[in-house]
Every structure is written in structure tokens, then in C-alpha cells.
């Protein structure tokens, strides 16, 4: 069973930055990890994709965060990051780390990001 632990959320003003981290309990360079990513869910909304990174390093972003957010990873530390810049109130949500392991999704517990106007 893979465990994903997020950290780095908090309260920030509009225009500020935060860096989220997701530490996996197993090697993310393993062939069993096909991709990792970040999703978010605001109150009353469905969970939506923010950014993903494949085992090969290809990245994908939601249009709403392109140019502001960057997903990256440290394979040696089994950790994926989400650098969030120029934050907006509409970025307020619970952010979840996701990993596709053996073809199945695994989720972290989520970390709250609140952007004040």
C-alpha cells in the first residue's frame, strides 16, 4: 500500500506563493508509478486536475494555472512538489496529491490552501 503525505498548505494573500510537497512511502521512480499529480477541490465543486507529471517527466497543467504553477519532483526523496505563484482567491481549495500505482489511483489526505483577497 502506498502512502502519500502532503504538506505546505496555508493562508496567503493574493499574489503570494506557496510550495506544496507530497512525500510517497515508496520509490516514485518505480515502474509501478506511472504518474503523479495534484488535484484540488473547492467547497461545492468537483475535484479537478491541477497538474501532473509522468514517470518520464512529462508535465500537464490545467489552463487556469498555466504560467503560475510548476510541478516538479525529487526522485531521490520520493517527493513531488507544486510551486504556486501569483495565487488568486479562486485557487482556494483543498489540494490532493495523486499517484497512479499499478494502474490505480492513490490519494493523500489533502492540504488546505486559502488565498485571501
KOLNU-891467 format. One line per field, with one value per residue (C-alpha): chain; x, y, z. Coordinates in pm, whole numbers. Example, Ala and Ser with C-alpha at 12.3 -4.5 7.8 and 13.67 -1.06 7.14 Angstrom:
KOLNU-891467
c = c(A | A)
east = c(1230 | 1367)
north = c(-450 | -106)
up = c(780 | 714)
***
This chain:
KOLNU-891467
c = c(A | A | A | A | A | A | A | A | A | A | A | A | A | A | A | A | A | A | A | A | A | A | A | A | A | A | A | A | A | A | A | A | A | A | A | A | A | A | A | A | A | A | A | A | A | A | A | A | A | A | A | A | A | A | A | A | A | A | A | A | A | A | A | A | A | A | A | A | A | A | A | A | A | A | A | A | A | A | A | A | A | A | A | A | A | A | A | A | A | A | A | A | A | A | A | A | A | A | A | A | A | A | A | A | A | A | A | A | A | A | A | A | A | A | A | A | A)
east = c(0 | 140 | 106 | 106 | 158 | 103 | 241 | 292 | -61 | -167 | -305 | -154 | -252 | -341 | -25 | 167 | 334 | 320 | 505 | 324 | 508 | 389 | 606 | 546 | 619 | 769 | 1003 | 833 | 1084 | 949 | 780 | 471 | 431 | 305 | 224 | 178 | -12 | -205 | -579 | -790 | -1143 | -1314 | -1636 | -1931 | -1710 | -1588 | -1226 | -1027 | -686 | -421 | -101 | 51 | 395 | 459 | 732 | 912 | 893 | 625 | 405 | 50 | -137 | -491 | -538 | -627 | -280 | -52 | 229 | 169 | 213 | 501 | 504 | 839 | 985 | 1285 | 1314 | 1579 | 1340 | 1027 | 866 | 660 | 623 | 377 | 518 | 229 | 297 | 72 | -201 | -559 | -862 | -1006 | -710 | -852 | -921 | -806 | -516 | -471 | -169 | -241 | -34 | -119 | 25 | -29 | -282 | -492 | -525 | -392 | -469 | -320 | -526 | -521 | -383 | -580 | -472 | -651 | -583 | -719 | -818)
north = c(0 | 340 | 630 | 989 | 1272 | 1632 | 1938 | 2307 | 2441 | 2752 | 3103 | 3350 | 3684 | 3738 | 3741 | 3533 | 3197 | 2855 | 2532 | 2205 | 1878 | 1520 | 1250 | 895 | 593 | 406 | 485 | 711 | 607 | 255 | 123 | 85 | 463 | 575 | 931 | 1165 | 1486 | 1744 | 1792 | 2041 | 2066 | 2386 | 2383 | 2290 | 2198 | 1872 | 1769 | 1899 | 1834 | 2095 | 1940 | 1601 | 1461 | 1123 | 880 | 1001 | 1361 | 1497 | 1758 | 1874 | 2169 | 2295 | 2608 | 2805 | 2753 | 2756 | 3004 | 3032 | 2678 | 2438 | 2067 | 1902 | 1606 | 1486 | 1120 | 1057 | 1184 | 1025 | 1366 | 1568 | 1943 | 2205 | 2557 | 2802 | 3164 | 3463 | 3299 | 3414 | 3378 | 3127 | 2899 | 2844 | 2473 | 2153 | 2025 | 1650 | 1456 | 1172 | 879 | 614 | 294 | -40 | 149 | 253 | 599 | 664 | 983 | 1179 | 1329 | 1678 | 2012 | 2336 | 2636 | 2963 | 3278 | 3597 | 3895)
up = c(0 | -98 | 142 | 19 | 267 | 163 | 333 | 266 | 258 | 442 | 423 | 178 | 32 | -332 | -539 | -290 | -328 | -165 | -226 | -168 | -112 | -146 | 1 | -115 | 101 | -195 | -480 | -734 | -998 | -983 | -1294 | -1077 | -1057 | -1398 | -1296 | -1004 | -978 | -785 | -780 | -589 | -461 | -357 | -150 | -367 | -660 | -805 | -765 | -1059 | -1206 | -1138 | -1272 | -1346 | -1411 | -1568 | -1473 | -1784 | -1665 | -1898 | -1736 | -1790 | -1640 | -1612 | -1821 | -1509 | -1357 | -1661 | -1621 | -1244 | -1108 | -1163 | -1081 | -1019 | -836 | -640 | -726 | -462 | -194 | -346 | -336 | -580 | -547 | -663 | -671 | -678 | -766 | -827 | -622 | -664 | -435 | -683 | -609 | -261 | -219 | -59 | -266 | -301 | -412 | -651 | -773 | -1028 | -889 | -1063 | -1275 | -976 | -820 | -472 | -280 | 2 | 282 | 133 | 242 | 264 | 59 | 130 | -69 | 84 | -128)
***
